[in-house]
Amino acid sequence: MDKFVFDDSLRLGITLIDEQHGRFIGYINDTWDALERGDSKEEFLHILNQLMDYVVEHFSDEEALMKEFDYPGLAEHRDKHSDTTDELFGFDMKLMGDDPEAARSFLNFLTDWLRNHINVVDRELAAYLKEKGCS
């Protein structure tokens, strides 16, 4: 798989969210690099745990922005975050094993999910936030 590039097509124009998406993509790429190098399971899990912690932080920050600017889709967006968090943590047991295909499957899921989330759900949020003067 090629590196996940955070290009202009994924930028939303909301500084905090764009910075966090870029950092999130960095964790995804670090994890792919660890897999490609054949790093130890411990190194892979260390990066992955950082990524997972960051997902929770990112969702929390997005939800705080939505609340601050009275985003009408807050409940639905929060539900999507909750569902995604549940899915991501559901991969834990598979990833604890020594099967590199489980890790690749997880990262493919995460990459596809993030692209879709940015381009659909977060793009709608960003348009609303920009209307309210957030940048």
N, CA, C and O atoms as a MOPAC input file, in Angstrom:
PM7 MOZYME 1SCF
protein

 N      0.82700 1    -1.18000 1     0.00000 1
 C      0.00000 1     0.00000 1     0.00000 1
 C      0.86900 1     1.23900 1     0.00000 1
 O      1.91900 1     1.27400 1     0.64100 1
 N      0.42500 1     2.25800 1    -0.72400 1
 C      1.12600 1     3.52700 1    -0.73500 1
 C      0.82000 1     4.29000 1     0.54000 1
 O     -0.17900 1     4.04300 1     1.21600 1
 N      1.70900 1     5.22400 1     0.84900 1
 C      1.49000 1     6.07900 1     2.00900 1
 C      0.17500 1     6.84300 1     1.84700 1
 O     -0.24200 1     7.16500 1     0.73400 1
 N     -0.44800 1     7.11600 1     2.94900 1
 C     -1.67200 1     7.90700 1     2.99000 1
 C     -1.23000 1     9.37000 1     2.95800 1
 O     -0.61600 1     9.85300 1     3.90900 1
 N     -1.53400 1    10.06800 1     1.88100 1
 C     -1.09800 1    11.44600 1     1.70900 1
 C     -2.22700 1    12.39400 1     2.10200 1
 O     -3.35200 1    12.28400 1     1.61500 1
 N     -1.90200 1    13.31600 1     2.98300 1
 C     -2.86400 1    14.33600 1     3.39500 1
 C     -2.72000 1    15.51400 1     2.43800 1
 O     -1.93900 1    16.43500 1     2.67400 1
 N     -3.48000 1    15.46500 1     1.36700 1
 C     -3.38700 1    16.50400 1     0.34100 1
 C     -4.56500 1    17.47200 1     0.45000 1
 O     -5.40800 1    17.34600 1     1.33900 1
 N     -4.60900 1    18.42800 1    -0.45800 1
 C     -5.64800 1    19.45800 1    -0.40000 1
 C     -7.06100 1    18.89800 1    -0.51400 1
 O     -8.01100 1    19.51400 1    -0.02900 1
 N     -7.20700 1    17.75000 1    -1.14200 1
 C     -8.55100 1    17.17300 1    -1.27600 1
 C     -9.12400 1    16.74500 1     0.07600 1
 O    -10.33400 1    16.55700 1     0.20600 1
 N     -8.26100 1    16.59000 1     1.07900 1
 C     -8.70800 1    16.17900 1     2.40800 1
 C     -8.74300 1    17.33500 1     3.41400 1
 O     -9.22600 1    17.17400 1     4.53500 1
 N     -8.23500 1    18.48700 1     3.01100 1
 C     -8.23600 1    19.64300 1     3.91000 1
 C     -9.62700 1    20.26100 1     3.94400 1
 O    -10.29000 1    20.40900 1     2.91800 1
 N    -10.04800 1    20.61500 1     5.15000 1
 C    -11.38900 1    21.15100 1     5.34600 1
 C    -11.41500 1    22.65600 1     5.58700 1
 O    -12.47200 1    23.28000 1     5.50400 1
 N    -10.26200 1    23.23700 1     5.88400 1
 C    -10.21500 1    24.66600 1     6.14200 1
 C    -10.50300 1    25.04300 1     7.58600 1
 O    -10.66700 1    26.22400 1     7.89500 1
 N    -10.56400 1    24.08000 1     8.45500 1
 C    -10.68300 1    24.31600 1     9.89900 1
 C     -9.35400 1    23.85700 1    10.49000 1
 O     -9.06200 1    22.66200 1    10.52900 1
 N     -8.55500 1    24.81300 1    10.94900 1
 C     -7.16300 1    24.55000 1    11.32100 1
 C     -7.00300 1    23.38100 1    12.28300 1
 O     -6.22300 1    22.46700 1    12.01800 1
 N     -7.72800 1    23.39800 1    13.39100 1
 C     -7.58000 1    22.33300 1    14.39300 1
 C     -7.87700 1    20.96700 1    13.78700 1
 O     -7.11100 1    20.02100 1    13.97200 1
 N     -8.97900 1    20.86800 1    13.07000 1
 C     -9.37300 1    19.57500 1    12.50200 1
 C     -8.36800 1    19.12600 1    11.44700 1
 O     -7.99700 1    17.95300 1    11.40900 1
 N     -7.92100 1    20.04800 1    10.58800 1
 C     -6.94100 1    19.67800 1     9.56500 1
 C     -5.62400 1    19.21800 1    10.19500 1
 O     -5.03200 1    18.23300 1     9.75400 1
 N     -5.17100 1    19.93000 1    11.22100 1
 C     -3.92900 1    19.52900 1    11.89900 1
 C     -4.07400 1    18.13800 1    12.51400 1
 O     -3.16600 1    17.31200 1    12.42300 1
 N     -5.21400 1    17.89300 1    13.13400 1
 C     -5.42900 1    16.59000 1    13.76100 1
 C     -5.54700 1    15.48500 1    12.72100 1
 O     -5.00600 1    14.39600 1    12.91800 1
 N     -6.23500 1    15.74000 1    11.62800 1
 C     -6.30700 1    14.72800 1    10.56700 1
 C     -4.91300 1    14.41400 1    10.03900 1
 O     -4.59000 1    13.25200 1     9.79200 1
 N     -4.08300 1    15.44200 1     9.86500 1
 C     -2.71000 1    15.21800 1     9.40300 1
 C     -1.91200 1    14.35900 1    10.36900 1
 O     -1.18000 1    13.46000 1     9.95500 1
 N     -2.05400 1    14.63900 1    11.65400 1
 C     -1.34700 1    13.83300 1    12.67000 1
 C     -1.86100 1    12.39700 1    12.68600 1
 O     -1.08600 1    11.44900 1    12.81200 1
 N     -3.16700 1    12.25300 1    12.55700 1
 C     -3.79700 1    10.93900 1    12.52100 1
 C     -3.24100 1    10.13300 1    11.34400 1
 O     -2.90200 1     8.95900 1    11.49600 1
 N     -3.15100 1    10.75500 1    10.19300 1
 C     -2.61700 1    10.09500 1     8.99900 1
 C     -1.15500 1     9.72700 1     9.21700 1
 O     -0.69600 1     8.69200 1     8.73400 1
 N     -0.42000 1    10.57300 1     9.94300 1
 C      0.96600 1    10.24600 1    10.28200 1
 C      1.06800 1     8.95100 1    11.08100 1
 O      1.95000 1     8.13100 1    10.82600 1
 N      0.17000 1     8.76400 1    12.04600 1
 C      0.15200 1     7.52000 1    12.82000 1
 C     -0.17100 1     6.31800 1    11.93000 1
 O      0.41900 1     5.24700 1    12.07400 1
 N     -1.10700 1     6.51000 1    11.02000 1
 C     -1.44100 1     5.42100 1    10.09300 1
 C     -0.20700 1     5.04200 1     9.27600 1
 O      0.10500 1     3.86100 1     9.12700 1
 N      0.48800 1     6.03900 1     8.75200 1
 C      1.68500 1     5.75900 1     7.94900 1
 C      2.80600 1     5.14800 1     8.78000 1
 O      3.52300 1     4.27300 1     8.29400 1
 N      2.97100 1     5.59400 1    10.02400 1
 C      3.97100 1     4.98400 1    10.91000 1
 C      3.67000 1     3.50300 1    11.12400 1
 O      4.57900 1     2.67400 1    11.16500 1
 N      2.39700 1     3.18500 1    11.25800 1
 C      2.00200 1     1.79600 1    11.47400 1
 C      2.27800 1     0.96800 1    10.23000 1
 O      2.77600 1    -0.15300 1    10.32900 1
 N      1.95800 1     1.51100 1     9.05600 1
 C      2.27400 1     0.80100 1     7.81000 1
 C      3.77700 1     0.57900 1     7.67700 1
 O      4.21600 1    -0.49800 1     7.27400 1
 N      4.56200 1     1.59500 1     8.01500 1
 C      6.01800 1     1.45100 1     7.94600 1
 C      6.49900 1     0.32700 1     8.85900 1
 O      7.35300 1    -0.47100 1     8.47300 1
 N      5.95300 1     0.26700 1    10.06100 1
 C      6.34000 1    -0.78700 1    11.00700 1
 C      6.00500 1    -2.16100 1    10.44600 1
 O      6.78500 1    -3.10200 1    10.59600 1
 N      4.85900 1    -2.28100 1     9.80700 1
 C      4.48100 1    -3.56000 1     9.19500 1
 C      5.41900 1    -3.91700 1     8.05300 1
 O      5.86000 1    -5.06100 1     7.93400 1
 N      5.72000 1    -2.93700 1     7.21800 1
 C      6.58600 1    -3.18500 1     6.06300 1
 C      8.00300 1    -3.56500 1     6.49500 1
 O      8.65300 1    -4.38100 1     5.84200 1
 N      8.47700 1    -2.98400 1     7.58000 1
 C      9.82200 1    -3.30800 1     8.07900 1
 C      9.85200 1    -4.64500 1     8.80600 1
 O     10.91500 1    -5.22300 1     9.03100 1
 N      8.67300 1    -5.12200 1     9.16700 1
 C      8.61800 1    -6.35500 1     9.94300 1
 C      8.99600 1    -6.12100 1    11.39200 1
 O      9.54800 1    -7.00400 1    12.04800 1
 N      8.69500 1    -4.92000 1    11.89600 1
 C      9.00500 1    -4.60300 1    13.29100 1
 C      8.32100 1    -5.59400 1    14.22300 1
 O      7.40200 1    -6.31800 1    13.83900 1
 N      8.79600 1    -5.60000 1    15.44300 1
 C      8.22700 1    -6.49400 1    16.45100 1
 C      6.77600 1    -6.13200 1    16.72600 1
 O      6.33400 1    -5.00600 1    16.49500 1
 N      6.05700 1    -7.11500 1    17.22300 1
 C      4.65800 1    -6.90400 1    17.59100 1
 C      4.55000 1    -5.79000 1    18.62700 1
 O      3.60000 1    -5.00800 1    18.60200 1
 N      5.50200 1    -5.71900 1    19.52000 1
 C      5.47100 1    -4.70400 1    20.57100 1
 C      5.56900 1    -3.29900 1    19.98400 1
 O      4.84700 1    -2.39900 1    20.41300 1
 N      6.46100 1    -3.09900 1    19.00100 1
 C      6.59800 1    -1.78900 1    18.35700 1
 C      5.32500 1    -1.42900 1    17.60600 1
 O      4.83700 1    -0.30200 1    17.68700 1
 N      4.80200 1    -2.39200 1    16.88300 1
 C      3.57100 1    -2.17700 1    16.13700 1
 C      2.44200 1    -1.78900 1    17.08700 1
 O      1.71000 1    -0.83600 1    16.82100 1
 N      2.29500 1    -2.50800 1    18.17600 1
 C      1.22200 1    -2.22500 1    19.13000 1
 C      1.41700 1    -0.88200 1    19.81700 1
 O      0.44200 1    -0.20200 1    20.13600 1
 N      2.66500 1    -0.49200 1    20.04700 1
 C      2.95100 1     0.82200 1    20.63500 1
 C      2.42700 1     1.93600 1    19.72100 1
 O      1.73600 1     2.84400 1    20.18500 1
 N      2.75000 1     1.87100 1    18.44000 1
 C      2.27200 1     2.87600 1    17.48600 1
 C      0.75600 1     2.83400 1    17.40500 1
 O      0.09500 1     3.87200 1    17.41400 1
 N      0.21900 1     1.64500 1    17.32700 1
 C     -1.22200 1     1.47600 1    17.20800 1
 C     -1.95300 1     2.03400 1    18.42600 1
 O     -3.01000 1     2.65000 1    18.28700 1
 N     -1.40000 1     1.82300 1    19.61300 1
 C     -2.01400 1     2.37200 1    20.82400 1
 C     -2.00400 1     3.89900 1    20.80400 1
 O     -2.96500 1     4.53300 1    21.23900 1
 N     -0.92200 1     4.48900 1    20.30100 1
 C     -0.88000 1     5.93900 1    20.16400 1
 C     -1.96900 1     6.40700 1    19.20400 1
 O     -2.66000 1     7.39200 1    19.46600 1
 N     -2.11400 1     5.69800 1    18.09900 1
 C     -3.13400 1     6.03400 1    17.11400 1
 C     -4.52300 1     5.96400 1    17.73900 1
 O     -5.34300 1     6.86200 1    17.54800 1
 N     -4.77800 1     4.91100 1    18.47500 1
 C     -6.09500 1     4.72900 1    19.08200 1
 C     -6.37400 1     5.81900 1    20.12700 1
 O     -7.48500 1     6.34400 1    20.19400 1
 N     -5.37600 1     6.15300 1    20.93100 1
 C     -5.54700 1     7.24100 1    21.89600 1
 C     -5.86600 1     8.54500 1    21.17100 1
 O     -6.68700 1     9.34000 1    21.62900 1
 N     -5.21000 1     8.74900 1    20.04500 1
 C     -5.41800 1     9.97700 1    19.30200 1
 C     -6.80600 1    10.04200 1    18.67200 1
 O     -7.38400 1    11.12200 1    18.55700 1
 N     -7.33400 1     8.91100 1    18.27000 1
 C     -8.70700 1     8.87400 1    17.74900 1
 C     -9.66300 1     9.42100 1    18.80800 1
 O    -10.52100 1    10.25000 1    18.50400 1
 N     -9.51600 1     8.96600 1    20.02900 1
 C    -10.39500 1     9.40200 1    21.11500 1
 C    -10.22900 1    10.91000 1    21.35300 1
 O    -11.21600 1    11.62500 1    21.52900 1
 N     -8.99600 1    11.38200 1    21.35600 1
 C     -8.72600 1    12.81600 1    21.54700 1
 C     -9.34600 1    13.63600 1    20.40600 1
 O     -9.99300 1    14.65700 1    20.64400 1
 N     -9.14300 1    13.18400 1    19.19000 1
 C     -9.66800 1    13.89900 1    18.01800 1
 C    -11.19400 1    13.97800 1    18.06900 1
 O    -11.76800 1    15.04700 1    17.86100 1
 N    -11.84100 1    12.86600 1    18.34000 1
 C    -13.29700 1    12.86700 1    18.41100 1
 C    -13.78000 1    13.83200 1    19.49600 1
 O    -14.74900 1    14.56300 1    19.29100 1
 N    -13.11800 1    13.83500 1    20.62400 1
 C    -13.49400 1    14.71600 1    21.72000 1
 C    -13.36000 1    16.18500 1    21.31500 1
 O    -14.23800 1    16.99500 1    21.61000 1
 N    -12.26800 1    16.52300 1    20.64200 1
 C    -12.05900 1    17.90300 1    20.19600 1
 C    -13.09000 1    18.31700 1    19.15300 1
 O    -13.60600 1    19.43400 1    19.19800 1
 N    -13.39000 1    17.42500 1    18.21900 1
 C    -14.41700 1    17.73200 1    17.22400 1
 C    -15.76600 1    17.96500 1    17.90300 1
 O    -16.48100 1    18.90800 1    17.56300 1
 N    -16.10300 1    17.13000 1    18.83300 1
 C    -17.38500 1    17.25900 1    19.51900 1
 C    -17.44700 1    18.54500 1    20.34500 1
 O    -18.51600 1    19.14400 1    20.46600 1
 N    -16.32400 1    18.97800 1    20.91100 1
 C    -16.29200 1    20.24200 1    21.65200 1
 C    -16.55300 1    21.42000 1    20.70500 1
 O    -17.28400 1    22.34900 1    21.04900 1
 N    -15.95300 1    21.37500 1    19.51400 1
 C    -16.22300 1    22.41800 1    18.51800 1
 C    -17.69500 1    22.43600 1    18.12500 1
 O    -18.30900 1    23.49800 1    18.02500 1
 N    -18.25200 1    21.24900 1    17.90500 1
 C    -19.65800 1    21.16800 1    17.52500 1
 C    -20.54700 1    21.76700 1    18.60700 1
 O    -21.51300 1    22.47000 1    18.31000 1
 N    -20.21700 1    21.48800 1    19.85000 1
 C    -21.00800 1    22.01300 1    20.96200 1
 C    -20.84600 1    23.53200 1    21.06000 1
 O    -21.82300 1    24.26200 1    21.23100 1
 N    -19.61000 1    23.99200 1    20.94900 1
 C    -19.33800 1    25.43100 1    21.04400 1
 C    -20.10500 1    26.23000 1    19.98700 1
 O    -20.58200 1    27.33200 1    20.26100 1
 N    -20.22200 1    25.67300 1    18.78600 1
 C    -20.86300 1    26.38900 1    17.68500 1
 C    -22.30100 1    25.90400 1    17.43000 1
 O    -22.87900 1    26.18800 1    16.38100 1
 N    -22.86500 1    25.17700 1    18.39000 1
 C    -24.26100 1    24.71500 1    18.31400 1
 C    -24.56600 1    23.97500 1    17.01200 1
 O    -25.56100 1    24.25900 1    16.34300 1
 N    -23.71600 1    23.04200 1    16.66800 1
 C    -23.90400 1    22.26400 1    15.43700 1
 C    -25.15200 1    21.40300 1    15.56000 1
 O    -25.25100 1    20.59600 1    16.48500 1
 N    -26.11100 1    21.55900 1    14.64000 1
 C    -27.36900 1    20.80800 1    14.76600 1
 C    -27.21500 1    19.29500 1    14.57500 1
 O    -28.09000 1    18.53300 1    14.98600 1
 N    -26.13200 1    18.85900 1    13.96600 1
 C    -25.90900 1    17.43800 1    13.75200 1
 C    -25.02800 1    16.79600 1    14.80400 1
 O    -24.49300 1    15.70700 1    14.59300 1
 N    -24.87400 1    17.47100 1    15.94700 1
 C    -23.97200 1    16.97600 1    17.00200 1
 C    -24.30600 1    15.55400 1    17.43300 1
 O    -23.41600 1    14.70500 1    17.47700 1
 N    -25.55400 1    15.27600 1    17.74900 1
 C    -25.92700 1    13.94900 1    18.26100 1
 C    -25.61100 1    12.86200 1    17.23400 1
 O    -25.05500 1    11.82000 1    17.58100 1
 N    -25.96000 1    13.10200 1    15.98600 1
 C    -25.69700 1    12.10900 1    14.94000 1
 C    -24.19800 1    11.92500 1    14.71300 1
 O    -23.72800 1    10.79900 1    14.54900 1
 N    -23.45100 1    13.02100 1    14.70100 1
 C    -22.00700 1    12.94700 1    14.50400 1
 C    -21.35200 1    12.21900 1    15.68200 1
 O    -20.45500 1    11.39600 1    15.49600 1
 N    -21.81700 1    12.53500 1    16.90100 1
 C    -21.28400 1    11.87300 1    18.09100 1
 C    -21.56600 1    10.36200 1    18.03100 1
 O    -20.71800 1     9.55100 1    18.40300 1
 N    -22.75600 1     9.99900 1    17.56400 1
 C    -23.09100 1     8.57800 1    17.41700 1
 C    -22.15000 1     7.88900 1    16.43200 1
 O    -21.72900 1     6.75500 1    16.66200 1
 N    -21.81900 1     8.57100 1    15.33600 1
 C    -20.87000 1     7.99800 1    14.36500 1
 C    -19.50700 1     7.82100 1    14.99500 1
 O    -18.84600 1     6.80800 1    14.76900 1
 N    -19.07500 1     8.79800 1    15.78500 1
 C    -17.80100 1     8.67100 1    16.49700 1
 C    -17.83700 1     7.47300 1    17.43900 1
 O    -16.88400 1     6.69700 1    17.49900 1
 N    -18.92400 1     7.32600 1    18.16600 1
 C    -19.05800 1     6.22200 1    19.11600 1
 C    -19.03400 1     4.86600 1    18.40300 1
 O    -18.36100 1     3.93200 1    18.84000 1
 N    -19.77500 1     4.77900 1    17.30600 1
 C    -19.78500 1     3.52900 1    16.52800 1
 C    -18.39200 1     3.19600 1    16.00500 1
 O    -17.96100 1     2.04400 1    16.04800 1
 N    -17.69800 1     4.21100 1    15.51500 1
 C    -16.35400 1     3.98600 1    14.97800 1
 C    -15.39300 1     3.56800 1    16.07400 1
 O    -14.57900 1     2.66600 1    15.87900 1
 N    -15.48200 1     4.21900 1    17.22600 1
 C    -14.61700 1     3.85400 1    18.35600 1
 C    -14.85600 1     2.40000 1    18.74600 1
 O    -13.90800 1     1.65500 1    18.99200 1
 N    -16.11700 1     2.00100 1    18.80200 1
 C    -16.44000 1     0.60700 1    19.11800 1
 C    -15.82500 1    -0.34100 1    18.09200 1
 O    -15.25800 1    -1.37100 1    18.45800 1
 N    -15.93400 1     0.00200 1    16.81100 1
 C    -15.35800 1    -0.84500 1    15.75600 1
 C    -13.84600 1    -0.93900 1    15.89100 1
 O    -13.26900 1    -2.02100 1    15.78000 1
 N    -13.21100 1     0.19900 1    16.13100 1
 C    -11.75800 1     0.22300 1    16.23100 1
 C    -11.26400 1    -0.61400 1    17.41000 1
 O    -10.32000 1    -1.39200 1    17.27500 1
 N    -11.89700 1    -0.45200 1    18.54500 1
 C    -11.46800 1    -1.22700 1    19.70500 1
 C    -11.84800 1    -2.70000 1    19.57700 1
 O    -11.27900 1    -3.54800 1    20.26400 1
 N    -12.79100 1    -3.00400 1    18.71400 1
 C    -13.14200 1    -4.39200 1    18.45100 1
 C    -12.03800 1    -5.15700 1    17.75700 1
 O    -12.02100 1    -6.38800 1    17.76800 1
 N    -11.11500 1    -4.42600 1    17.15100 1
 C     -9.98200 1    -5.06500 1    16.48100 1
 C     -8.89800 1    -5.50800 1    17.46400 1
 O     -7.98700 1    -6.24500 1    17.08600 1
 N     -8.98600 1    -5.07300 1    18.70900 1
 C     -7.91200 1    -5.31200 1    19.67800 1
 C     -7.46700 1    -6.76800 1    19.77600 1
 O     -6.27300 1    -7.05500 1    19.69700 1
 N     -8.39700 1    -7.67200 1    19.94500 1
 C     -8.02000 1    -9.07400 1    20.14000 1
 C     -7.34000 1    -9.64700 1    18.89600 1
 O     -6.38100 1   -10.41000 1    19.00600 1
 N     -7.83300 1    -9.28200 1    17.73000 1
 C     -7.21100 1    -9.76200 1    16.49700 1
 C     -5.78700 1    -9.25000 1    16.37100 1
 O     -4.89200 1    -9.97000 1    15.92900 1
 N     -5.58900 1    -8.00100 1    16.76200 1
 C     -4.27800 1    -7.37700 1    16.60500 1
 C     -3.26600 1    -7.86400 1    17.63100 1
 O     -2.06000 1    -7.74100 1    17.41800 1
 N     -3.73700 1    -8.40500 1    18.72100 1
 C     -2.81500 1    -8.90800 1    19.73800 1
 C     -2.13500 1   -10.19800 1    19.28600 1
 O     -1.10400 1   -10.58300 1    19.83700 1
 N     -2.70200 1   -10.85600 1    18.30000 1
 C     -2.10200 1   -12.06900 1    17.77100 1
 C     -0.92500 1   -11.73600 1    16.87200 1
 O     -0.57300 1   -10.56800 1    16.70400 1
 N     -0.33000 1   -12.74500 1    16.30600 1
 C      0.84600 1   -12.54900 1    15.45500 1
 C      0.49800 1   -12.54200 1    13.97200 1
 O      1.38300 1   -12.72600 1    13.13700 1
 N     -0.74800 1   -12.33800 1    13.63200 1
 C     -1.17100 1   -12.37100 1    12.23900 1
 C     -1.03400 1   -10.99300 1    11.60400 1
 O     -1.85300 1   -10.11600 1    11.87800 1
 N     -0.01500 1   -10.77300 1    10.75500 1
 C      0.16100 1    -9.46500 1    10.13200 1
 C     -0.99600 1    -9.09300 1     9.20500 1
 O     -1.22400 1    -7.91300 1     8.94100 1
 N     -1.71900 1   -10.08700 1     8.71500 1
 C     -2.86500 1    -9.77800 1     7.85200 1
 C     -3.98800 1    -9.09900 1     8.63400 1
 O     -4.71700 1    -8.27600 1     8.07900 1
 N     -4.13200 1    -9.43200 1     9.90100 1
 C     -5.14000 1    -8.76300 1    10.73400 1
 C     -4.78900 1    -7.28700 1    10.86800 1
 O     -5.66800 1    -6.42700 1    10.81500 1
 N     -3.50700 1    -6.99600 1    11.04100 1
 C     -3.06900 1    -5.60600 1    11.14800 1
 C     -3.27800 1    -4.86900 1     9.83000 1
 O     -3.72800 1    -3.72300 1     9.82700 1
 N     -2.95900 1    -5.50800 1     8.72200 1
 C     -3.17000 1    -4.87200 1     7.41400 1
 C     -4.65900 1    -4.63200 1     7.17300 1
 O     -5.04500 1    -3.58800 1     6.64900 1
 N     -5.47100 1    -5.57200 1     7.54600 1
 C     -6.91700 1    -5.42600 1     7.40300 1
 C     -7.41400 1    -4.25000 1     8.24000 1
 O     -8.22700 1    -3.45000 1     7.77800 1
 N     -6.92300 1    -4.15400 1     9.46500 1
 C     -7.29000 1    -3.05300 1    10.33700 1
 C     -6.89100 1    -1.71600 1     9.72500 1
 O     -7.68900 1    -0.77800 1     9.70600 1
 N     -5.67500 1    -1.62500 1     9.23000 1
 C     -5.21000 1    -0.35700 1     8.68200 1
 C     -5.90700 1    -0.00600 1     7.37500 1
 O     -6.13000 1     1.17300 1     7.09600 1
 N     -6.25200 1    -0.99400 1     6.57700 1
 C     -7.05800 1    -0.71800 1     5.37900 1
 C     -8.41700 1    -0.15600 1     5.78100 1
 O     -8.89800 1     0.81500 1     5.19600 1
 N     -9.02800 1    -0.77900 1     6.78700 1
 C    -10.31000 1    -0.28700 1     7.29600 1
 C    -10.16600 1     1.15300 1     7.76600 1
 O    -10.96900 1     2.01200 1     7.40300 1
 N     -9.15000 1     1.41800 1     8.57000 1
 C     -8.96200 1     2.73100 1     9.15800 1
 C     -8.72300 1     3.79200 1     8.07700 1
 O     -9.27700 1     4.88900 1     8.14800 1
 N     -7.91400 1     3.46900 1     7.10100 1
 C     -7.62200 1     4.40400 1     6.00900 1
 C     -8.88000 1     4.71000 1     5.20600 1
 O     -9.17600 1     5.87200 1     4.92700 1
 N     -9.61700 1     3.67000 1     4.83600 1
 C    -10.86200 1     3.87500 1     4.07900 1
 C    -11.87600 1     4.66500 1     4.89600 1
 O    -12.53200 1     5.57400 1     4.38900 1
 N    -11.99400 1     4.29600 1     6.18500 1
 C    -12.93500 1     4.99600 1     7.04100 1
 C    -12.56800 1     6.47200 1     7.14400 1
 O    -13.44400 1     7.32700 1     7.01300 1
 N    -11.28600 1     6.79500 1     7.37600 1
 C    -10.88800 1     8.18700 1     7.56800 1
 C    -11.15700 1     9.01300 1     6.31300 1
 O    -11.67600 1    10.12500 1     6.40200 1
 N    -10.80700 1     8.47700 1     5.15000 1
 C    -11.08600 1     9.21200 1     3.90700 1
 C    -12.57800 1     9.51500 1     3.78400 1
 O    -12.96400 1    10.64300 1     3.47700 1
 N    -13.40600 1     8.51100 1     4.02200 1
 C    -14.84800 1     8.69400 1     3.92100 1
 C    -15.35900 1     9.67300 1     4.97600 1
 O    -16.18400 1    10.53600 1     4.67900 1
 N    -14.87200 1     9.53800 1     6.19600 1
 C    -15.32300 1    10.40500 1     7.27900 1
 C    -14.97000 1    11.86500 1     6.98400 1
 O    -15.79200 1    12.75800 1     7.19000 1
 N    -13.76000 1    12.10300 1     6.50600 1
 C    -13.35700 1    13.47000 1     6.17400 1
 C    -14.20300 1    14.00800 1     5.02500 1
 O    -14.73700 1    15.11400 1     5.10500 1
 N    -14.32100 1    13.22900 1     3.96600 1
 C    -14.96700 1    13.72400 1     2.75100 1
 C    -16.47900 1    13.83000 1     2.83300 1
 O    -17.08700 1    14.54200 1     2.03400 1
 N    -17.09700 1    13.14500 1     3.77100 1
 C    -18.55500 1    13.20000 1     3.87200 1
 C    -18.96700 1    13.89400 1     5.17500 1
 O    -19.49600 1    15.00500 1     5.14600 1
 N    -18.73100 1    13.25800 1     6.28600 1
 C    -19.23500 1    13.72700 1     7.57900 1
 C    -18.53000 1    15.01700 1     8.02400 1
 O    -19.18700 1    15.99400 1     8.38300 1
 N    -17.19500 1    15.01500 1     7.99800 1
 C    -16.47200 1    16.19100 1     8.47200 1
 C    -16.57500 1    17.36300 1     7.49400 1
 O    -16.51800 1    18.51600 1     7.92100 1
 N    -16.72100 1    17.10400 1     6.22200 1
 C    -16.86100 1    18.18600 1     5.23500 1
 C    -18.15300 1    18.97000 1     5.51400 1
 O    -18.17600 1    20.19600 1     5.41200 1
 N    -19.20800 1    18.26200 1     5.85900 1
 C    -20.46900 1    18.91500 1     6.21900 1
 C    -20.29200 1    19.75700 1     7.48200 1
 O    -20.76000 1    20.89400 1     7.54800 1
 N    -19.61700 1    19.19800 1     8.47600 1
 C    -19.33800 1    19.92800 1     9.70800 1
 C    -18.49900 1    21.17000 1     9.41600 1
 O    -18.80000 1    22.24800 1     9.92800 1
 N    -17.46400 1    21.04000 1     8.61100 1
 C    -16.57900 1    22.16500 1     8.30400 1
 C    -17.33900 1    23.29600 1     7.62600 1
 O    -17.11100 1    24.46500 1     7.93800 1
 N    -18.22900 1    22.96900 1     6.71200 1
 C    -19.02200 1    24.00000 1     6.03800 1
 C    -19.84400 1    24.78300 1     7.06500 1
 O    -19.92000 1    26.01100 1     7.00600 1
 N    -20.44900 1    24.06800 1     7.99500 1
 C    -21.23600 1    24.71800 1     9.04300 1
 C    -20.34400 1    25.61000 1     9.91300 1
 O    -20.68700 1    26.76200 1    10.17700 1
 N    -19.19900 1    25.07600 1    10.35700 1
 C    -18.31000 1    25.83400 1    11.21600 1
 C    -17.80000 1    27.09500 1    10.51800 1
 O    -17.70100 1    28.14800 1    11.14800 1
 N    -17.48100 1    27.00400 1     9.24700 1
 C    -17.02300 1    28.18100 1     8.49500 1
 C    -18.12300 1    29.24200 1     8.43600 1
 O    -17.84500 1    30.43400 1     8.56600 1
 N    -19.37400 1    28.81000 1     8.23900 1
 C    -20.49300 1    29.76400 1     8.23600 1
 C    -20.58900 1    30.50500 1     9.56000 1
 O    -21.01100 1    31.66100 1     9.61100 1
 N    -20.19200 1    29.82300 1    10.63200 1
 C    -20.26400 1    30.41200 1    11.97700 1
 C    -18.99400 1    31.19500 1    12.34100 1
 O    -18.87300 1    31.71300 1    13.45100 1
 N    -18.04700 1    31.27500 1    11.38900 1
 C    -16.84300 1    32.06400 1    11.61700 1
 C    -15.66000 1    31.31000 1    12.16900 1
 O    -14.65100 1    31.92600 1    12.51200 1
 N    -15.74500 1    30.01700 1    12.26500 1
 C    -14.63400 1    29.20100 1    12.75700 1
 C    -13.69500 1    28.91900 1    11.58300 1
 O    -14.13600 1    28.63800 1    10.46900 1
 N    -12.40900 1    29.00200 1    11.85500 1
 C    -11.45300 1    28.67400 1    10.78600 1
 C    -10.26900 1    27.91200 1    11.32400 1
 O     -9.36800 1    27.55600 1    10.56500 1

